[in-house]
Amino acid sequence: MTRRPVQIDHDGKTAIVTGGSRGIGRAVARELVRSGARVLVTGRKRPALEATAAELGPACLWRACHAAAAEDAAECVAFAVEEFGRVDYLVNNAATNPQWGPTIDVPAPLAAKLTEVNQWAPLLWTQLLWRAGMREHGGAVVNVTSIGAFAPSPNTGYYNATKAALDHLTRQLAAELAPAVRVNAVAPGMVDTEMAAAIPEAERARLLDGIPLNRFGSPEDIAAATSFLLSDRAGWLTGHVLVVDGGALVANGRSTS
Ligand SMILES: NC(=O)c1ccc[n+]([C@@H]2O[C@H](COP(=O)([O-])OP(=O)(O)OC[C@H]3O[C@@H](n4cnc5c(N)ncnc54)[C@H](OP(=O)(O)O)[C@@H]3O)[C@@H](O)[C@H]2O)c1
């Protein structure tokens, strides 16, 4: 038997990646385009979207859109269907983390924003794509959650609560949308992106100490796991939360943030 490298192939597939203008979302879009897919990336700020599209080339389209704005999201989905013919994959990656400190002190407007962007928006985009044809032609959804969802944390408790809700939504939708659509999640540990840059330096050193594989994750680590979950190679996987964290959770029993 001839041995060939095993590659994930997304040839001819089409995807929407929310929050695809930088960080993990951009790495996911890059990985999908590199393996043959066409991708629509979204985010609020145009310059970063334009830069991502310029880097990834004609297989990458963009739309400026707040993830939780229902009308704008519907317009993005309609645009993707018009351009691509259909959408096979959805990556619910956009999220926000505007609060640092005890959960008991979270102000109501921040709690509402966290819930809206991190928890409601992934369901909104899944509803839109389901109704735009996924229920007929099938597809795959990956929600980007966090290892913070697994246990209490001193500073990011409410953000983690929204991610725990998204883990549960992943299981709920996996059961509801099968067999047409598989729904899985990837739960990153500490990944070096703009979101992580907001963590104070002393905290970063402490976090690194808690990672057995001795480095923060890269956006590409998360993109590789996402690409696998979207692909046919994960064809019998649904409702799963795949932890990608350099071993932090098994070593500490909890997220270290
Ligand atoms: N980095 C980590 O250590 C880490 C760990 C665990 C989980 N995660 C999860 O991984 C995902 C990506 O994180 P990241 O670190 O790559 O973040 P990032 O570098 O801050 O990028 C976030 C992306 O989401 C977009 N976005 C943010 N708020 C949005 C909104 N309201 N509407 C539409 N787009 C919005 C941003 O673009 P605009 O600002 O232009 O809108 C950007 O494209 C998130 O779900 C995050 O919770 C990250």
PDBQT file of the ligand as one rigid body, heavy atoms in Angstrom, charges set to zero:
ROOT
HETATM    1  N1  LIG A 301      -7.615  33.904  22.886  1.00  0.00    +0.000 N 
HETATM    2  C1  LIG A 301      -7.852  33.019  23.827  1.00  0.00    +0.000 C 
HETATM    3  O1  LIG A 301      -7.011  32.746  24.712  1.00  0.00    +0.000 OA
HETATM    4  C2  LIG A 301      -9.184  32.297  23.866  1.00  0.00    +0.000 A 
HETATM    5  C3  LIG A 301      -9.349  31.297  24.842  1.00  0.00    +0.000 A 
HETATM    6  C4  LIG A 301     -10.560  30.612  24.891  1.00  0.00    +0.000 A 
HETATM    7  C5  LIG A 301     -11.549  30.908  23.986  1.00  0.00    +0.000 A 
HETATM    8  N2  LIG A 301     -11.368  31.881  23.058  1.00  0.00    +0.000 N 
HETATM    9  C6  LIG A 301     -12.466  32.142  22.122  1.00  0.00    +0.000 C 
HETATM   10  O2  LIG A 301     -11.968  32.139  20.791  1.00  0.00    +0.000 OA
HETATM   11  C7  LIG A 301     -12.756  33.006  19.978  1.00  0.00    +0.000 C 
HETATM   12  C8  LIG A 301     -11.874  33.978  19.232  1.00  0.00    +0.000 C 
HETATM   13  O3  LIG A 301     -11.093  34.673  20.170  1.00  0.00    +0.000 OA
HETATM   14  P1  LIG A 301      -9.802  35.522  19.759  1.00  0.00    +0.000 P 
HETATM   15  O4  LIG A 301      -8.861  35.406  20.889  1.00  0.00    +0.000 OA
HETATM   16  O5  LIG A 301      -9.371  35.161  18.383  1.00  0.00    +0.000 OA
HETATM   17  O6  LIG A 301     -10.424  37.000  19.773  1.00  0.00    +0.000 OA
HETATM   18  P2  LIG A 301      -9.968  38.340  19.052  1.00  0.00    +0.000 P 
HETATM   19  O7  LIG A 301      -8.566  38.282  18.588  1.00  0.00    +0.000 OA
HETATM   20  O8  LIG A 301     -10.383  39.430  19.975  1.00  0.00    +0.000 OA
HETATM   21  O9  LIG A 301     -10.919  38.347  17.758  1.00  0.00    +0.000 OA
HETATM   22  C9  LIG A 301     -12.298  38.414  17.934  1.00  0.00    +0.000 C 
HETATM   23  C10 LIG A 301     -12.977  38.466  16.592  1.00  0.00    +0.000 C 
HETATM   24  O10 LIG A 301     -14.381  38.579  16.811  1.00  0.00    +0.000 OA
HETATM   25  C11 LIG A 301     -14.862  39.807  16.261  1.00  0.00    +0.000 C 
HETATM   26  N3  LIG A 301     -15.884  40.327  17.150  1.00  0.00    +0.000 N 
HETATM   27  C12 LIG A 301     -15.773  40.667  18.466  1.00  0.00    +0.000 A 
HETATM   28  N4  LIG A 301     -16.951  41.115  18.922  1.00  0.00    +0.000 NA
HETATM   29  C13 LIG A 301     -17.818  41.055  17.882  1.00  0.00    +0.000 A 
HETATM   30  C14 LIG A 301     -19.189  41.383  17.714  1.00  0.00    +0.000 A 
HETATM   31  N5  LIG A 301     -19.913  41.889  18.704  1.00  0.00    +0.000 N 
HETATM   32  N6  LIG A 301     -19.754  41.187  16.519  1.00  0.00    +0.000 NA
HETATM   33  C15 LIG A 301     -19.037  40.687  15.486  1.00  0.00    +0.000 A 
HETATM   34  N7  LIG A 301     -17.745  40.360  15.574  1.00  0.00    +0.000 NA
HETATM   35  C16 LIG A 301     -17.152  40.550  16.755  1.00  0.00    +0.000 A 
HETATM   36  C17 LIG A 301     -13.629  40.702  16.153  1.00  0.00    +0.000 C 
HETATM   37  O11 LIG A 301     -13.761  41.709  15.162  1.00  0.00    +0.000 OA
HETATM   38  P3  LIG A 301     -14.319  43.180  15.522  1.00  0.00    +0.000 P 
HETATM   39  O12 LIG A 301     -13.690  43.595  16.814  1.00  0.00    +0.000 OA
HETATM   40  O13 LIG A 301     -13.946  44.024  14.348  1.00  0.00    +0.000 OA
HETATM   41  O14 LIG A 301     -15.799  43.021  15.626  1.00  0.00    +0.000 OA
HETATM   42  C18 LIG A 301     -12.588  39.680  15.767  1.00  0.00    +0.000 C 
HETATM   43  O15 LIG A 301     -12.698  39.351  14.397  1.00  0.00    +0.000 OA
HETATM   44  C19 LIG A 301     -13.756  33.665  20.921  1.00  0.00    +0.000 C 
HETATM   45  O16 LIG A 301     -14.965  32.939  20.890  1.00  0.00    +0.000 OA
HETATM   46  C20 LIG A 301     -13.105  33.512  22.287  1.00  0.00    +0.000 C 
HETATM   47  O17 LIG A 301     -14.035  33.542  23.327  1.00  0.00    +0.000 OA
HETATM   48  C21 LIG A 301     -10.212  32.584  22.975  1.00  0.00    +0.000 A 
ENDROOT
TORSDOF 0
